[in-house]
Amino acid sequence: MTDAAAGPPLVRAFWGATHPGPTLVVTLLSLALGVAAGVEPWRLAVLVVAVFAGQVSVGLSNDAIDGARDAAVGRTDKPIAGGAITPERALAVAVASAVLAVALSLPLGPALVAAHTLALASAWAYNAGLKSTPFSIVPFVLSFGLFPSFATLSLSPPALAAWWASLAGAALGAAVHLTNVVRDLDDDRRTGVRGLPHRLGARASVAIAALGIVAGAVAVLVGTDATVTGVVFFAAVTAVAVGVVVLVYVRSPGRAVFQLTMLAALLLAAQLVVS
C-alpha cells in the first residue's frame, strides 16, 4: 500500500505516523488542564482541537524527517519507513496541521498564539536536528514548561500558569524525552543521532527521568492543597517513578518506561482537576 491509494488504509497509515499514543495523551492533558483552569466550554473545545492539530504536526514531521533513518534500521512498522506514505506527503500534511493549530489558536488571543507557536517551533527544531545534539532535552523542557499556560492563556483575561505548574511541566518534559529515546539508543547511534540520552546511557537517562517525575509531583503537591487526595496522587506518581527505575535495571529498556512516564503525566493532570 502506497500513499497513492485512497480510503481508510491511507488514513490509518497517516494516523500511525502521528505517534498516536503521545498525541492523544497530550491532547487529553490539554483538556484536563483546561477543566482545572476553568476555561469556558467553547474556548476549551477550540484549545483541545488546536493542541490535537499541533501534536499531529509534530508526530508527522518527526517520522517524515526520520523516514530514511527508520528504514535503514528496519523500522518498517512505521508507515513512512515501510512505504505506506511518502515523506513528502507526510511533511506537507504536517505543515498544514501546524498552520491549522496556530489558526485555531487565534480566537483564544495573541498570548496563546505566541505560546503555541513557540512550543511548536521548539518541537519542530528538535525533529529537524536538535535531537542529534547535547541540547536535545531543551525543546521538551521548553514546550512542556509552556504547556500548562495554554489553558490559562485561553482565559479572558489571559495569564501565565502558576510557577509550580510550569515547573512540573518542564520536569515531566525532561522525563518524557529521556524515557522516549532509551529503547532506540542503538538504532539511533547507527544512524548518527547523538542526543543527550545517547551520551548519558540508558540507566542514567532513566534515573534522571525518574527524578524529573518526582520533581513534577512535588511541584504539584506544593502548589495544590496537601489534602489526603493530593498525598495519594503524590504517592501514586512516586510509585510510577520507582517503577521506571526498576524496569530499566531488570530488563532491557523498552516502551514501558515511556508509557509509565505518560501515565505519571496523566495522574498529575488528574490531581490538578480534583484539586
N, C-alpha and C positions, 0 to 999 in steps of 0.2 A: 504493500500500500504506500503510495506516494502522496504528496500534497496536491497532486493534480486531481486526485479523487475528491468526491464530494460526499456530504452526508455525515451521519453520526460517527463513523470511524475517524474521519478527519477532525471532528470536534473533540473526540476523546483523545486524539493524539495531541492536539493543542493544549487541552486541559492537563494532560500528563506532563507537558513540558513547562507548566507554570509552577512546579513544585507545589502540588495541591495541598499537602498537609500544612506546611508553614503558611501558605496563602490563606487557608481557612482559619487557622489559629489566630493569625494577626488580625484578620477581619473580625473574628469573634471578640478579640481583645478590644478592638475599637468600639464595638457595641457595648461591652461591659463597662469600659471606662466612660463612655457617653452616658450610660444609665447612672453610673456613680456620680458623675458631674451634674446631673440634672438637665442635660441637653433636651430641649423640646423635641417632640416626635419628628416633625418634618426635617429639622436640622440633623437629627440623629440618623434618619434614613439616608439623607444625602451624604453625610460623613461616611457611613458604612460602605455605601456604593463607591465613593471616591477612594477609600482605602483599599477596597477589593480591586478596583481597576489598577491602582498603583502597584499592588502586590503581583498582579498578573504581569505587569510590565517588567517588574524586577525578575520574576522567575523565568519568563520567556527570554529576556535579554541574557540572563546567565547561561542558559542552555544553548542559545544561538551563538554566543561568543565562544563557548567551550565545546561546540559541536565536534570540531576536528580532534581536540584533545580527548574527548569522551570516546570517539570512535577508535582512536589509537590504542586505548587501553581496554577495548572490548565492551564498553558500556552500551551495548545495543538494546538494553532495556529502556534507554532514554529515547523518546520519539525522534529527536533530531539526529542523534548519533546512529540510530537504527534506520534512518532514511525515510521515516514516515512524513517528515516535514523538512523542507529545505531551510537552512539557516537564514537565508534572505527573507523568506516569507515570515518566519518566526520573528525576526528582528523588526520587520515592518509592522506586525501586529503589536509588538512590544512598544514601539514608538507611539503608535496610535493609542494604546492603552495609557501610556504616560501622559499624553496630551489630554485624554479624557479625564484622567484623575485630577489634573490641575484645573481643567474646565469645570468639573463638578465641585471643586473647592471654592470657586468664585462666589456663589451665593452666600457662603458662610463667612466671607470677609477677607480682606487683604492679609491679615495676620496669619490665618490658616493657609492661604495660598502660599505665602512665603515659607512657612514651616514645612508644608507638604512638599513644595518644590525642592527645598534644601535636603530633606530626607531622601527624596527620590534621586536627586543628583548624587548624593553620597553613596547610595546603593548601586547606582549605575557606574560610579567611579570604581567601586570595588570590583564589579564584574569586568570592567574594561582594563584592569591592570593592577589596581592596588592589592588585589588578592595575592599577588606574587611578591609582595614586599613585606618588610618587618612591620609596616603600618597597617596591615590587613585588618586589624581589630578596630581601627579608628572609625570607619563608616558604621559599624554596628553600634559602637558606643554613642556616636552622634545621632544616628537615626532612631535608635531605641530610647535614647535620652530625650529626644524631642517628642516621641510618640505620645506620652501622657498628656502633653499640651495640645494635641489635636482636639481632644474633647473640650478642654477649657477654652481654647481659641475659637471654638464653634459657638460659644455662648454669646449672648448680647447683654452687656459688653464683653468683649473677649479678654482673656487673661492667661498668663502662663500658668502651667501646673505648679503645685507646691514643690519646693526643693526636694523633699523626700521622695515624691513620686518620680521626678526626673532622675534622681539618683538610683532609685530602684530600676527604672527603665534602662539606664546606662549599664548598670551591673548585670542585668539579665541579657542585654545585648552582647556584652563580652562573653557571657556564658554560652549564648546561642552560637556565636562564631566558633568558639573553641571546641564545642562538642559536635558541631555540624561537620567539621573538617576531619576529625580524627579517623573516621572509617576509611577515608580516601587518601591518607598520607602517602602511602607508597605509590599509588597511581599518579598522584599529583607530582611527586618528585620526578617520576619518569617523564613527565611532560613539561618540566621546567617551572612548576608552581612552587614557590618557596615563601609562603606567608609565615606569620608569627607562629601558628601551631606547628608547622613543619620544623621550625627552628627549635621550639621547646620540646617537641616529642609528645607522644600520646598521653603518657601518665601525668606529666607536668601540666599539660593543657587541661586535662580533665580535673586535676586537683584545683587549679586556678578557677576553672568554671564553677566548681562546687562552692568555692569561697564567694564567687560572684552571686550565686543563687542565695546563699545565706545572707550576704550583704543586702540583697534586694529585700529579703524577708524582714531583716532588722529595720530597714528604712520604712517599710510599710507599717510595721508594728509600732515604730516610734511616731509615725505620722497619723495613725488612727488611734482610736480609743483602745487601750490594752484590756479589752474585755475577755471573758472566757473564750468567746468565739474567735477573737483575734489571736489569742495564745494557741488555740487549737490549730488554726491555719498556719501559724508560725511553725508549730511542731511538725505539721504535715510537710511543709516546704523544706524544712531542715532534714526530714527523713528522706525526701527525694534527693537532696544534695548528697547525703550519705550513700544512697543507692547508686548514684552516678559514680562515685569514687570506687565503691565495691565492685561494680561491674567491670571497670577498666582494669582492676587488679586481678580478677578471677577469670576473665575471658578476653578474647581479642576485641578491640574497640569495634562497635557496630552502631546501627541506627538507634539502639535502645538508649544510649546515653543522651542523644539529641532529643529523642521523644520524651524522656524524663525531664529534660530542661524545658521543653514546651509545656509539659504538664505543670511544672512549677510556675510558669508564667500565667497559666490559666487559674491556678489556685490563688495567686496573688491578686489577680483581677477579681476573682470571686470574693476575696476578703474585702476589697475596696467596695464592692457592691453592697455586701451585707453590713459594712460599717457605716 
